[in-house]
Amino acid sequence: MLAIVLLLALTLAAGCARGDSGGVDEPGGVPTEEQGQEQGQAGDAIVGSNTDQIPPGREIAEGGGGPLSYTFREEWRRALAEAESWTAGAYLISASGDMINNEGVPSYWSMNFLNPDASAVLIVTIDPWGEVTETREVTGDSLKSFVTEYTKPIPYDVIDSDEVVVKGSLTLGAEYDLVKTKDPRVGLNFSVLDGSGPYWQYTLFYTSSAEYVSAQMNALTGEAKILDKP
């Protein structure tokens, strides 16, 4: 009789160890808080749409107590949140900014986000102070202007726009007199020729020869070179 009682006790204990008290290994089990966090992180990785994965950028205080402006990575966080509200899993495929200053802040950013099934692009325009000023959805034949065989997500750890301006200026300054340049602009994309990259491109208008000149830099390593003129 004592042997039977001991056997029954061991059987019940084994049932608890298997997850009958709510472990995730059993159907219907409730995950622990730690397990739930791990599952959520895995889900984010699959979707590829977590603003926290973008490394922090810079906040730039304007003189006279004006509002803060932001470098690219901080702006990307805000634009991505807008894109996620449009379609879950949307991801950045390219970006551009005109009249960028020495702090890496342009007059605006235009960022293009693709939805997971590649059927639509959302163009998000965001001002230097982190406010989304316009959104526009692109579908149908117009997608050809945004999506190619080499289109893929921009990695989260690209160098920030302030570093792009510094490296771009140094690179172009080795061949051109920067005093004679104007209209600085930047773009971020993969190569449309072979899919390499991603690359930042820093472009200036050189007044002496009335032409645009550009420096291309690897957006992950910062390695830069002057692009050959077309």
C-alpha positions as CSV (number, residue, x, y, z in Angstrom):
1,M,0.0,0.0,0.0
2,L,2.8,2.4,0.9
3,A,4.5,1.7,-2.5
4,I,1.2,2.6,-4.3
5,V,1.0,5.9,-2.4
6,L,4.6,6.8,-3.2
7,L,4.0,6.0,-6.9
8,L,0.9,8.2,-7.1
9,A,2.8,11.1,-5.5
10,L,5.7,10.8,-8.0
11,T,3.2,10.7,-10.9
12,L,1.6,14.0,-9.7
13,A,4.9,15.6,-9.2
14,A,6.0,14.7,-12.7
15,G,2.8,16.2,-14.1
16,C,3.6,19.5,-12.5
17,A,7.1,19.4,-13.9
18,R,5.8,18.8,-17.4
19,G,3.9,22.1,-17.3
20,D,0.4,21.3,-15.9
21,S,0.8,24.4,-13.8
22,G,0.9,26.7,-17.0
23,G,4.2,26.1,-18.7
24,V,4.5,27.0,-22.4
25,D,5.6,23.5,-23.3
26,E,2.0,22.2,-22.9
27,P,-1.0,23.3,-25.0
28,G,-2.9,26.0,-23.3
29,G,-0.1,26.9,-21.0
30,V,0.5,30.5,-20.0
31,P,4.0,31.8,-20.7
32,T,6.0,33.4,-18.0
33,E,6.8,37.2,-18.3
34,E,10.3,36.3,-19.4
35,Q,9.1,33.9,-22.0
36,G,6.6,36.3,-23.3
37,Q,9.3,39.0,-23.8
38,E,11.4,36.5,-25.7
39,Q,8.5,35.6,-27.9
40,G,7.7,39.3,-28.6
41,Q,11.3,40.0,-29.5
42,A,11.3,37.1,-31.9
43,G,8.1,38.4,-33.5
44,D,9.6,41.8,-33.9
45,A,12.6,40.3,-35.6
46,I,10.3,38.4,-38.1
47,V,8.3,41.5,-38.9
48,G,11.4,43.7,-39.0
49,S,9.6,46.8,-37.7
50,N,10.8,47.8,-34.3
51,T,11.8,51.5,-33.9
52,D,13.9,50.6,-30.8
53,Q,16.3,48.7,-33.1
54,I,17.4,52.0,-34.8
55,P,20.5,53.3,-32.9
56,P,19.9,56.7,-31.3
57,G,20.7,59.8,-33.4
58,R,21.4,63.3,-32.2
59,E,19.3,66.1,-30.9
60,I,20.4,69.6,-31.9
61,A,19.5,72.6,-29.8
62,E,18.9,75.7,-31.8
63,G,20.0,79.1,-30.6
64,G,17.6,81.2,-28.6
65,G,15.8,78.3,-27.0
66,G,14.2,77.2,-30.2
67,P,12.9,73.6,-30.8
68,L,15.2,70.7,-31.1
69,S,16.0,69.4,-34.5
70,Y,17.2,65.8,-35.2
71,T,19.6,63.8,-37.3
72,F,18.5,61.0,-39.7
73,R,18.3,58.1,-37.2
74,E,16.0,60.0,-34.8
75,E,13.9,61.1,-37.8
76,W,13.8,57.5,-39.0
77,R,12.3,56.4,-35.7
78,R,9.4,58.8,-36.1
79,A,8.8,58.1,-39.7
80,L,8.9,54.3,-39.1
81,A,6.2,54.7,-36.4
82,E,4.1,56.4,-39.0
83,A,4.7,53.7,-41.6
84,E,3.9,51.0,-39.0
85,S,0.5,52.6,-38.4
86,W,0.0,52.4,-42.2
87,T,1.0,48.7,-42.5
88,A,2.5,46.4,-39.9
89,G,5.9,45.2,-41.0
90,A,6.6,48.2,-43.3
91,Y,10.3,48.9,-43.7
92,L,12.6,51.6,-45.1
93,I,14.0,51.1,-48.6
94,S,15.4,54.5,-49.4
95,A,15.6,58.1,-48.1
96,S,16.7,61.6,-49.3
97,G,17.2,65.0,-47.9
98,D,17.8,68.4,-49.6
99,M,19.7,71.5,-48.3
100,I,21.4,69.5,-45.5
101,N,23.4,71.6,-43.1
102,N,26.7,70.8,-41.3
103,E,24.8,69.2,-38.4
104,G,23.3,66.6,-40.8
105,V,19.8,68.2,-40.8
106,P,18.2,68.9,-44.2
107,S,15.2,71.0,-44.9
108,Y,13.1,67.8,-44.8
109,W,13.5,64.1,-45.2
110,S,11.6,62.0,-47.7
111,M,11.6,58.3,-46.6
112,N,10.1,55.5,-48.6
113,F,8.7,52.5,-46.8
114,L,7.6,49.2,-48.5
115,N,4.9,46.9,-47.2
116,P,5.7,43.2,-46.6
117,D,4.2,41.9,-49.8
118,A,5.8,44.7,-51.9
119,S,2.5,45.9,-53.2
120,A,2.7,49.5,-52.0
121,V,5.1,52.2,-50.9
122,L,4.4,54.9,-48.3
123,I,6.3,58.1,-48.8
124,V,6.7,59.9,-45.5
125,T,7.9,63.5,-45.5
126,I,9.2,64.6,-42.1
127,D,10.5,68.0,-41.0
128,P,13.7,68.8,-39.1
129,W,11.8,68.9,-35.8
130,G,10.4,65.4,-36.1
131,E,6.9,66.2,-37.3
132,V,5.5,64.1,-40.2
133,T,4.2,66.7,-42.7
134,E,2.9,64.5,-45.5
135,T,2.3,60.9,-46.4
136,R,1.5,59.5,-49.8
137,E,0.8,55.9,-50.9
138,V,2.2,54.6,-54.2
139,T,0.7,51.5,-55.8
140,G,0.4,49.9,-59.3
141,D,2.7,50.8,-62.2
142,S,4.1,53.7,-60.2
143,L,5.9,51.2,-57.9
144,K,8.5,50.7,-60.7
145,S,10.0,54.0,-59.7
146,F,10.7,52.7,-56.1
147,V,11.0,48.9,-56.3
148,T,13.5,47.0,-58.3
149,E,15.0,43.5,-58.1
150,Y,17.5,44.8,-55.7
151,T,15.1,46.4,-53.2
152,K,15.6,45.3,-49.6
153,P,15.3,46.8,-46.1
154,I,17.8,49.4,-45.1
155,P,19.8,48.0,-42.1
156,Y,19.2,49.6,-38.8
157,D,22.8,50.4,-38.1
158,V,23.6,52.7,-41.0
159,I,25.8,55.7,-40.1
160,D,24.0,58.8,-39.2
161,S,23.5,61.9,-41.3
162,D,25.9,64.1,-39.4
163,E,28.7,61.7,-40.1
164,V,27.7,61.5,-43.7
165,V,28.1,65.3,-44.0
166,V,31.6,65.2,-42.4
167,K,32.9,62.3,-44.5
168,G,31.3,63.6,-47.7
169,S,32.8,67.1,-47.2
170,L,36.2,65.7,-46.5
171,T,36.0,63.4,-49.6
172,L,34.8,66.1,-52.0
173,G,37.1,68.7,-50.4
174,A,40.1,66.8,-51.5
175,E,39.3,67.6,-55.1
176,Y,36.9,70.6,-55.1
177,D,36.9,74.0,-53.4
178,L,34.0,73.7,-51.0
179,V,33.6,77.5,-50.9
180,K,32.5,77.2,-54.5
181,T,29.7,74.7,-53.8
182,K,26.1,74.9,-52.8
183,D,22.8,72.9,-52.7
184,P,24.1,70.0,-50.5
185,R,21.9,66.9,-50.5
186,V,22.0,63.3,-49.4
187,G,20.4,60.1,-50.4
188,L,20.4,56.5,-49.0
189,N,19.8,53.5,-51.1
190,F,21.2,50.2,-52.4
191,S,22.8,50.3,-55.8
192,V,20.3,49.9,-58.6
193,L,23.0,48.4,-60.8
194,D,24.0,45.4,-58.7
195,G,22.3,45.6,-55.3
196,S,25.4,46.4,-53.4
197,G,25.4,48.7,-50.4
198,P,23.6,50.3,-48.8
199,Y,25.3,53.6,-49.7
200,W,24.9,57.2,-48.7
201,Q,25.5,59.7,-51.4
202,Y,26.5,63.3,-50.6
203,T,26.1,65.7,-53.5
204,L,27.1,69.3,-54.0
205,F,26.6,71.7,-56.9
206,Y,30.1,73.0,-57.9
207,T,29.6,76.5,-59.3
208,S,33.0,76.7,-61.0
209,S,32.0,74.0,-63.6
210,A,28.2,74.3,-63.1
211,E,27.8,70.6,-62.3
212,Y,26.8,68.3,-59.4
213,V,29.6,66.3,-57.8
214,S,29.1,63.4,-55.4
215,A,30.8,61.3,-52.8
216,Q,29.6,57.8,-52.2
217,M,30.1,56.1,-48.9
218,N,29.3,52.7,-47.5
219,A,26.5,53.3,-45.1
220,L,27.7,50.7,-42.7
221,T,31.5,51.3,-42.7
222,G,31.7,54.9,-43.8
223,E,34.3,54.1,-46.5
224,A,34.0,56.9,-49.0
225,K,35.0,57.8,-52.6
226,I,34.3,60.4,-55.2
227,L,31.9,59.1,-57.8
228,D,32.9,59.3,-61.4
229,K,31.0,61.8,-63.4
230,P,28.4,60.3,-65.8
